[in-house]
Amino acid sequence: MAENSMTYAALTSAGKEKYLFSNDNKIAYPAGETVEWYGYRRHNFELDGCKGFIVEPPHPAPGLPWSWCLQWAEAFVPRTPALQLLERGFHHVHLDVFSTYMNDEGVKKLEKFYALLQSLHFHKKAALIGMSYGGLFSLRWAAEHPETVGAIYLDAPVCSLSFTAERDWRNCPLDLKDFLLGETARHYKAYNVSTPEELRNHPKSPLNNYQPIADAGIPVLAIRSGQDQSVLPEDNIDIFAERLTNAGGNIQVIRRDLYGHHPHGLDDPTPLTGFILNNYPEV
């Protein structure tokens, strides 16, 4: 598919020129501190008790498109589409709701964040970046608010609420055991359940709540890491991809059979960026 009429490709030439427009900037970013982030201007703030940021492109594209990293926003950044999208005029955003494990409280916090971005006249739809736990966060958000999502890039994603609870001596390296036990206890608390079965069958788990994503036709690109011992692909992305496809959804899977959970992204993230540019909605 050719790049759409928002001419993102042409904006590549803007590069990282240092905010020559800044005195005329009409976007009222939230109050907080402004810091440098990979050569870009990042606005840090707090919302509803959570730390967040908005990275400002030097030359915002028409319609104010944006990418949203749901979790691990500081991880492997140059390997993700974030910087290349900033070059093309996208804003890049994050709000840290990790402590909620994307339960109902977490969703409500992100709804407030989305409302803030809409008050700044950002595009109605975001390009979601979902790495590891960010996959769970992205898919839950997209299933509950499909009208707000233009495309989703997943990377070694958590797709099952029970992904830690169903690990035992047969499928869990010893050095991960204590960590996974701790995560399971936090999942139980966040979702007010007490058994792996309750997590597995929870209606808000992405493995059970994929139909809205399929019905909305949201394009999904996922990286599958075949040697991942932290988030087993056969219990997460493999099942999600099959169920989404069978439901009429749109998903592509990049197989990296010899990779573990890390590193996320690609040495050259251009294909990931291209996926978002080619699928981001028209203004």
Secondary structure, DSSP 8 states (H G I E B T S, - for coil): ----TT-HHHHGGGTT---TTGGG------SSEEEEETTEEEEEEEETTEEEEEEE-SS--TT--EEEE-S-TTSSGGGSSHHHHHHTT-EEEEE--GGGTT-HHHHHHHHHHHHHHHHTT--SSEEEEEETHHHHHHHHHHHH-GGGEEEEEEES----TTTTTT--TTT--HHHHHHHHHHHHHHHHHHT--SHHHHHT-TTSTTT--HHHHHHT-EEEEEEETT-SSS-GGGTHHHHHHHHHHTT-EEEEEEETT--S-S-S-SS-HHHHHHHHHHS---
